[in-house]
Amino acid sequence: MYIHFLGSGGSTELSAGWSDETSVSALSSTRIDATAPPADDAKLTVISVLCTTTVLVAPGSKITLSGGDILGSHSVNVDPRDDGPAVHIQAIPVLGSIKIKTG
């Protein structure tokens, strides 16, 4: 689990083979680099409270989403490819936002 609280420029880089990770950010701009090749059925849970969290994924990633927005928003700007890694992201923005894009 990665926790970022009260600050800016919080950054987390996931290592190759990551599988089940959680990031909680509150009042902190956060960047999660999930471009390293994940394990099969990788899951990333992102909770963003009163801030913006940007998640970078590998080009061509096949993103599936779950979670819900609580007075917040999320966006996905990734073009999936057949050979891209499958990544499940549970996005929970609370009065904040989560942006998922190619890194």
C-alpha positions, -999 to 999 in steps of 0.1 A, spaced: 0 0 0 12 35 -9 0 65 10 4 101 -1 -9 128 23 -6 166 22 19 174 -4 26 177 -41 46 156 -64 40 123 -47 52 95 -70 51 57 -69 67 34 -94 55 -1 -95 81 -28 -103 78 -55 -129 55 -83 -120 33 -62 -98 -1 -78 -91 -23 -63 -64 -14 -28 -53 -33 0 -35 -26 37 -35 -44 62 -12 -39 99 -18 -54 128 2 -47 165 -4 -17 154 -25 -11 154 -63 0 119 -70 15 100 -99 15 63 -102 38 47 -128 23 13 -136 41 10 -170 62 -20 -158 49 -53 -171 23 -65 -146 15 -101 -135 -15 -118 -150 -48 -105 -136 -31 -74 -121 -53 -51 -100 -46 -16 -89 -69 1 -64 -67 39 -65 -84 61 -39 -81 99 -44 -95 122 -18 -96 160 -25 -68 157 -51 -58 144 -85 -41 111 -90 -26 103 -124 -20 66 -133 4 59 -162 0 25 -179 19 8 -207 9 17 -242 -18 -6 -255 -30 -17 -220 -64 -32 -218 -80 -14 -189 -111 -27 -170 -126 -4 -144 -146 -8 -112 -152 15 -83 -173 46 -82 -171 84 -81 -182 102 -50 -185 138 -60 -154 132 -81 -145 120 -116 -123 96 -135 -111 94 -171 -93 69 -193 -72 79 -222 -56 46 -234 -59 29 -268 -60 -8 -261 -41 -33 -283 -44 -71 -286 -9 -75 -273 -12 -50 -245 -13 -61 -208 -46 -65 -190 -49 -42 -160 -79 -39 -137 -82 -6 -120 -106 1 -91 -110 39 -92 -125 57 -62 -122 95 -65 -138 113 -35 -141 150 -43 -111 145 -65 -101 130 -98 -83 100 -112 -67 101 -147 -56 70 -164 -34 75 -195 -5 60 -214 29 67 -199 
